[in-house]
């Protein structure tokens, strides 16, 4: 088949389709192999390049290979600014899980469940990331502050509600629970009845400040 039976405009359209669909730059030889014999690839590429000269994308050749690229003056539109999510330490993840399942829960209760002292820095990080909040004060001697999760916690872990936290069966299926756990082992239901507490008002919230040293947990050897 000759180029006369494959008009130049069709050659341009064929090259346009190939270059748009290509995963990477293509050489003229690569393009020619996909077209009928006799197609004037060089002439068609030149015409196609001229046709796209003032468009949002342009046809460029780099290292003898052709590729459609965003016009230089529009490159700023392709820049995406996003905040890299902060990775939680093992201690922070364990603490967040305890708060999620046992809320409202006090710091002393978190330490009892974890079996290790809790650095204040761990709570600071979770609070700064808007994963936990101060819920209130337990109606017990000393009136300790209680913690709970936030709406952002649900959004972060794609949970419609606290009712949708994984249960024992889900955790066992995911390999997160030892198959030999006691038969009477029960995962707390954070949406169920919890110890009574009084809410913290706005004025008191200002007095119960979190430390701003988010690296304190590492310095204190929190595990």
C-alpha positions, 0 to 999 in steps of 0.5 A: 500500500502506498502513501497515495492510497493513505492520504497525508491527513489520515497519516496525521490522524493515525500518528495523533492517535498513536501518540496520545495512546502511547505509554511513553515517547515513540520514535519515527521508526516505531510509528512507521512500523504501525502505519501502511508502507509508504506513509510519509511519517516525517512530513506528517509529524512536522504537520502535526507539530505545527498544528499543535504549536499553539494548543494546550498540549504540544508535540515535542521531540526529545532524544529522537522520540515524539510525545505530546506534552503540556504546553510550557506556559500551562505547566503550573496548572499541573502542580498539585499541592498536597500535605503528606500524611503523618505516619503514626508510631506504634505507640500512637497507633496502640493508643488510638486503638484503645481510645477508639474501642474504650472511649471515653477513657482516661490516661490511667486506663490507657496505660493499664490496658497497654501495660506501659507508661504513656508519654504525653507526647503520644496524646499530643500527636493524636490530638494535633492530627485531630484524631482524638478529643477531650470528651469530659471528666469522669465522675470519680475521685480526681475527676480525670479527663476522658478521651474519645475519637473525632469525626476526622478519625472516622473520615481517616479510616473510612468508617460510617460510625463507631459501630463499624469498627472491626469486631473480633471476627474481623480482626481474627480474619485479618490476622490481627488477633491470635487464634488462641485468645480466650473464649470469653475475650470480648472487644469493647463496643465504643457505641455501647453504655460507657462510664458516666462523665461530665462534659468539659466546657469551653473555658475549662478546655483552654486550661487543659492544654496539650504539650506542644513537644510532639517528639517527647514520646521518642525522647522518653522512650515511649513504646 
